[in-house]
């Protein structure tokens, strides 16, 4: 039986199933959603259902996701942890452009803090290493924000084990956010390192939408639990390691409730073996 909670940075206790707020924006993660009030309601409903860890980024919108969260919630409440990320630029073609310049990251942090309506960001993550900027320089910028009391904890995203180790020489790393799900385990080595270091591992694309057809046995397991394959994918992530913090995202209240309900599904040893 896995633990239901995790202590981010050893001190911010959260329920391990969180909410990823990328999908509350417009098409291609650009601009506002068609129904802005529905987006706010999804965020509020997530918290009502017991979600106390919300992950977003300044590039979602850009700025839209953070702003809607700040409008929908009391973001300063002690029982809520909000994580965001900096280090990706957007354009009207919906490209994702790494930009890890330290000055840019410091400015991006200030914008995120303003949109979220907080004095201190609970968890601030480097969204992606930038080949045009020394990785250590980007990490040092986040470390300085932490030293100044502007960020409680520092996280990384889309990194290798080597990059994680190099960052840990600069600042304590609380979380790593990499793509990982039941259908794609290419960053298993990073998850293993996080387990070894006691670092939270936030798997993005946790539902593996469009890829579950390749997962042998998942449909049968879903039928036995009267669940959807997506719920089983989330349950598997929670069962696979005590440090995983899945953050399924949606703009649908119905799908939100289904996702949260996945935390109550307990997979048997045989079912876990089938999904290995």
C-alpha positions as CSV (number, residue, x, y, z in Angstrom):
1,X,0.0,0.0,0.0
2,X,1.5,3.3,-1.0
3,X,1.3,6.5,0.9
4,X,-1.5,8.9,0.0
5,X,0.6,12.0,0.7
6,X,4.0,13.3,-0.1
7,X,6.1,16.0,1.6
8,X,7.4,18.4,-1.1
9,X,10.8,19.6,0.0
10,X,10.3,17.6,3.2
11,X,7.7,20.1,4.5
12,X,4.8,20.9,2.1
13,X,2.5,17.9,2.6
14,X,0.1,17.3,-0.3
15,X,-2.2,14.6,-1.5
16,X,-0.3,12.8,-4.2
17,X,-2.9,13.2,-6.9
18,X,-2.8,16.8,-8.0
19,X,-4.2,18.9,-10.8
20,X,-2.4,20.2,-13.9
21,X,-3.8,23.5,-15.1
22,X,-2.6,23.6,-18.7
23,X,-5.9,22.6,-20.2
24,X,-7.9,25.5,-18.7
25,X,-6.5,27.7,-21.4
26,X,-7.5,28.2,-25.1
27,X,-6.8,25.9,-28.1
28,X,-3.1,25.0,-28.4
29,X,-2.6,26.3,-24.9
30,X,-2.9,29.9,-26.3
31,X,-5.3,32.6,-25.0
32,X,-8.4,32.2,-22.9
33,X,-10.7,29.2,-22.9
34,X,-14.1,29.5,-24.7
35,X,-15.8,29.4,-21.3
36,X,-13.7,31.3,-18.7
37,X,-16.1,30.8,-15.8
38,X,-16.1,27.1,-16.4
39,X,-12.3,27.1,-16.2
40,X,-12.4,28.8,-12.9
41,X,-15.1,26.4,-11.7
42,X,-12.9,23.4,-12.6
43,X,-10.1,24.8,-10.5
44,X,-12.4,25.5,-7.6
45,X,-14.0,22.1,-7.9
46,X,-10.6,20.3,-7.8
47,X,-9.9,21.9,-4.5
48,X,-13.4,21.0,-3.2
49,X,-12.6,17.4,-4.1
50,X,-9.5,17.4,-2.0
51,X,-6.8,18.3,-4.5
52,X,-4.3,20.5,-2.7
53,X,-1.5,20.5,-5.2
54,X,-1.9,22.5,-8.5
55,X,0.7,22.8,-11.2
56,X,0.8,25.5,-13.9
57,X,3.3,27.5,-15.9
58,X,3.7,31.0,-17.2
59,X,3.7,29.6,-20.7
60,X,0.2,28.2,-20.4
61,X,-1.7,30.9,-22.2
62,X,0.8,32.5,-21.8
63,X,-0.1,33.8,-18.4
64,X,-3.8,32.7,-18.7
65,X,-3.6,29.6,-16.6
66,X,-1.9,31.4,-13.7
67,X,-4.3,34.4,-13.9
68,X,-7.4,32.1,-13.8
69,X,-6.0,30.2,-10.8
70,X,-5.3,33.5,-9.0
71,X,-8.9,34.6,-9.8
72,X,-10.5,31.4,-8.8
73,X,-8.8,30.6,-5.5
74,X,-7.5,32.0,-2.3
75,X,-3.9,31.2,-3.4
76,X,-2.4,32.2,0.0
77,X,-4.3,29.6,2.0
78,X,-2.0,27.4,4.0
79,X,-3.5,24.1,2.9
80,X,-2.9,24.7,-0.8
81,X,0.4,24.2,-2.7
82,X,0.7,25.9,-6.1
83,X,3.6,25.2,-8.4
84,X,4.5,27.1,-11.5
85,X,7.3,27.0,-14.1
86,X,9.3,29.5,-16.0
87,X,11.7,29.1,-19.0
88,X,9.5,28.6,-22.1
89,X,8.4,31.4,-24.5
90,X,5.3,31.2,-26.7
91,X,4.3,32.7,-30.0
92,X,1.2,32.9,-32.2
93,X,2.3,29.7,-33.9
94,X,2.0,27.9,-30.5
95,X,5.7,27.0,-30.4
96,X,7.4,26.2,-27.1
97,X,10.8,28.0,-27.1
98,X,13.3,27.4,-24.3
99,X,14.6,30.6,-22.7
100,X,16.6,30.0,-19.6
101,X,18.4,33.4,-19.4
102,X,18.8,34.2,-15.7
103,X,17.4,37.8,-16.1
104,X,14.4,36.5,-18.0
105,X,13.7,33.9,-15.3
106,X,13.8,36.5,-12.6
107,X,11.4,38.7,-14.5
108,X,9.2,35.7,-15.3
109,X,9.0,34.8,-11.7
110,X,7.8,38.3,-10.8
111,X,5.0,38.1,-13.5
112,X,4.0,34.7,-12.2
113,X,3.8,35.9,-8.6
114,X,1.6,38.8,-9.6
115,X,-0.8,36.7,-11.7
116,X,-1.1,34.0,-8.9
117,X,-1.6,36.7,-6.3
118,X,1.0,35.3,-3.9
119,X,4.0,36.8,-2.0
120,X,6.0,33.6,-2.2
121,X,5.7,30.8,-4.8
122,X,5.5,27.4,-3.1
123,X,7.4,25.6,-5.9
124,X,9.1,27.3,-8.8
125,X,10.4,25.0,-11.6
126,X,12.7,25.5,-14.6
127,X,10.4,24.4,-17.4
128,X,13.1,23.1,-19.8
129,X,16.9,23.5,-20.1
130,X,17.9,26.0,-22.8
131,X,20.7,25.0,-25.1
132,X,21.6,28.7,-25.5
133,X,22.1,29.2,-21.8
134,X,24.4,27.3,-19.4
135,X,22.2,25.0,-17.4
136,X,23.9,25.9,-14.2
137,X,23.2,29.6,-14.8
138,X,19.5,28.9,-15.1
139,X,19.5,26.9,-11.9
140,X,21.5,29.6,-10.0
141,X,18.8,32.1,-10.9
142,X,16.2,29.9,-9.2
143,X,18.5,29.3,-6.3
144,X,18.9,33.0,-5.8
145,X,15.1,33.4,-5.7
146,X,15.0,30.8,-3.0
147,X,17.8,32.5,-1.0
148,X,15.8,35.7,-1.2
149,X,12.7,34.1,0.3
150,X,10.7,34.6,-2.9
151,X,10.5,30.9,-3.6
152,X,10.0,28.2,-1.0
153,X,11.2,25.3,-3.1
154,X,12.9,24.8,-6.5
155,X,12.0,22.1,-9.1
156,X,13.2,21.0,-12.5
157,X,11.3,19.8,-15.6
158,X,12.4,17.8,-18.6
159,X,15.8,16.9,-17.3
160,X,18.2,14.0,-17.3
161,X,19.8,12.3,-14.3
162,X,23.0,14.1,-15.0
163,X,21.2,17.5,-15.1
164,X,19.4,16.7,-11.8
165,X,22.7,15.9,-10.2
166,X,24.4,19.1,-11.4
167,X,21.4,21.1,-10.2
168,X,21.6,19.4,-6.7
169,X,25.2,20.7,-6.4
170,X,23.7,24.2,-6.6
171,X,20.4,24.1,-4.7
172,X,18.1,21.6,-3.0
173,X,15.8,20.2,-5.6
174,X,12.3,19.4,-4.4
175,X,10.7,17.9,-7.5
176,X,11.4,16.8,-11.0
177,X,8.6,17.0,-13.7
178,X,9.2,14.7,-16.7
179,X,7.0,12.9,-19.2
180,X,6.2,9.5,-17.8
181,X,3.1,7.2,-17.9
182,X,2.1,3.6,-18.1
183,X,2.8,3.6,-21.9
184,X,6.0,5.7,-21.9
185,X,8.7,5.0,-19.3
186,X,11.6,6.6,-21.1
187,X,12.6,8.6,-18.0
188,X,12.5,5.6,-15.6
189,X,16.1,6.4,-14.7
190,X,15.1,9.9,-13.5
191,X,12.2,8.5,-11.4
192,X,14.7,6.0,-9.9
193,X,17.0,8.8,-9.0
194,X,14.2,10.8,-7.4
195,X,13.2,7.7,-5.3
196,X,16.8,7.4,-4.2
197,X,17.1,11.1,-3.3
198,X,13.5,11.5,-1.8
199,X,12.5,14.0,-4.5
200,X,9.0,14.3,-5.7
201,X,8.5,13.1,-9.3
202,X,5.7,14.8,-11.3
203,X,4.8,12.8,-14.4
204,X,3.4,15.0,-17.1
205,X,1.1,13.5,-19.7
206,X,0.0,11.1,-17.0
207,X,-3.1,9.8,-18.9
208,X,-1.1,8.8,-22.0
209,X,-4.1,10.0,-24.1
210,X,-4.0,8.1,-27.4
211,X,-1.3,5.7,-26.3
212,X,-3.2,3.4,-24.0
213,X,-4.2,1.0,-26.8
214,X,-0.6,-0.2,-26.7
215,X,-0.8,-1.2,-23.0
216,X,-1.6,-4.9,-22.7
217,X,-4.3,-5.8,-20.2
218,X,-5.3,-2.3,-19.2
219,X,-8.8,-2.6,-20.7
220,X,-9.6,-5.8,-18.8
221,X,-8.3,-4.2,-15.5
222,X,-10.5,-1.2,-16.1
223,X,-13.6,-3.4,-16.6
224,X,-12.9,-5.3,-13.4
225,X,-12.8,-2.0,-11.5
226,X,-15.8,-0.5,-13.3
227,X,-13.3,2.3,-14.3
228,X,-11.9,3.8,-17.4
229,X,-8.5,2.9,-18.8
230,X,-7.4,6.5,-17.9
231,X,-8.3,6.0,-14.3
232,X,-6.3,2.8,-14.3
233,X,-3.4,4.7,-15.8
234,X,-3.5,7.2,-12.9
235,X,-3.9,4.4,-10.3
236,X,-0.9,2.7,-11.8
237,X,1.2,5.9,-11.4
238,X,0.2,6.2,-7.8
239,X,1.0,2.6,-7.1
240,X,4.3,2.6,-9.1
241,X,6.2,4.7,-6.6
242,X,5.7,6.6,-3.4
243,X,7.3,9.7,-4.9
244,X,5.0,10.1,-7.9
245,X,2.7,13.1,-8.0
246,X,0.4,12.8,-11.0
247,X,-1.2,16.0,-12.2
248,X,-3.9,15.1,-14.7
249,X,-5.4,18.1,-16.4
250,X,-8.8,18.8,-17.9
251,X,-11.3,21.5,-18.6
252,X,-14.2,19.2,-17.9
253,X,-15.9,18.9,-14.5
254,X,-16.9,15.3,-15.4
255,X,-13.4,14.3,-16.3
256,X,-12.0,16.1,-13.2
257,X,-14.2,14.0,-10.9
258,X,-13.2,10.8,-12.8
259,X,-9.5,11.7,-12.4
260,X,-9.8,12.4,-8.7
261,X,-11.8,9.1,-8.1
262,X,-8.8,7.2,-9.5
263,X,-7.0,7.8,-6.2
264,X,-9.4,5.3,-4.6
265,X,-8.6,2.5,-7.0
266,X,-6.4,-0.2,-5.5
267,X,-4.7,-2.4,-8.0
268,X,-3.8,-6.0,-7.0
269,X,-0.3,-7.4,-7.3
270,X,-1.4,-9.4,-10.3
271,X,-2.8,-6.3,-12.0
272,X,0.4,-4.4,-11.3
273,X,2.4,-7.3,-12.7
274,X,0.2,-7.2,-15.9
275,X,1.0,-3.5,-16.3
276,X,4.7,-4.0,-15.7
